Amino acid sequence: MTATETRTIVLQAIHRVAPDSEPEHLDPDTPFRDQIDFDSVDFVNLMELLQQAFQRRIPETDYPALATLNGILAYLG
């Protein structure tokens, strides 16, 4: 999977969790909670979507590294 494909899937997952957001306009280094209405339940839902989409388990201990778009992309890359 290319970096562009990964980014597209992640942005789609963010939009599913936060439908009022505009994921393509997110600052990739700013935590989601500081940019969109994103609570802890939304974050867990995002992690579940990503695990399904990438068929990869994401341990809860890794969640802090995934608080930003760039964090997710680096983790999945």
C-alpha positions in Angstrom: 0.0 0.0 0.0 1.3 3.4 -0.9 1.6 6.4 1.5 -1.1 8.1 -0.5 -3.5 5.2 -0.1 -2.7 4.9 3.6 -3.4 8.6 4.0 -6.7 8.4 2.1 -7.9 5.5 4.2 -7.0 7.3 7.5 -8.7 10.5 6.4 -11.8 8.5 5.5 -11.8 6.9 8.9 -11.5 10.2 10.6 -14.4 11.5 8.6 -16.5 8.5 9.5 -15.9 9.1 13.2 -16.2 12.9 13.0 -18.5 13.5 10.0 -18.6 17.3 10.6 -14.8 17.5 10.3 -12.8 18.3 7.2 -9.9 15.8 7.6 -8.1 17.0 4.5 -7.6 20.4 6.3 -6.2 19.0 9.5 -2.8 20.2 10.7 -0.9 16.9 10.6 1.1 17.6 13.7 -1.7 19.0 16.0 -3.6 16.5 18.1 -7.1 15.7 16.8 -8.7 16.8 20.1 -7.3 20.3 19.5 -8.7 20.6 16.0 -12.1 18.8 15.9 -14.8 17.7 18.3 -13.0 14.5 19.1 -13.5 12.8 22.5 -12.0 9.6 23.9 -14.8 7.4 22.5 -14.3 8.9 19.0 -10.6 8.1 19.3 -11.2 4.5 20.3 -13.7 4.2 17.4 -11.0 5.6 15.0 -8.5 3.0 16.3 -11.1 0.3 15.7 -11.7 1.5 12.1 -8.0 1.6 11.4 -7.4 -1.9 12.8 -10.2 -3.2 10.5 -9.0 -1.2 7.5 -5.3 -2.3 7.9 -6.0 -5.7 9.4 -3.5 -4.9 12.1 -3.9 -4.8 15.9 -3.0 -1.5 17.5 -2.2 -2.0 21.2 -3.7 0.5 23.6 -0.2 1.3 24.8 0.5 2.7 21.3 -2.5 5.1 21.3 -0.6 8.2 22.6 1.7 8.0 19.5 -1.5 8.1 17.3 -2.9 11.4 18.5 -2.1 13.3 15.3 -2.4 12.5 11.6 1.4 12.3 11.2 1.6 10.1 14.2 -0.9 7.6 12.6 0.8 7.8 9.2 4.2 7.1 10.8 2.9 4.3 12.8 1.2 2.6 9.9 4.0 3.3 7.5 
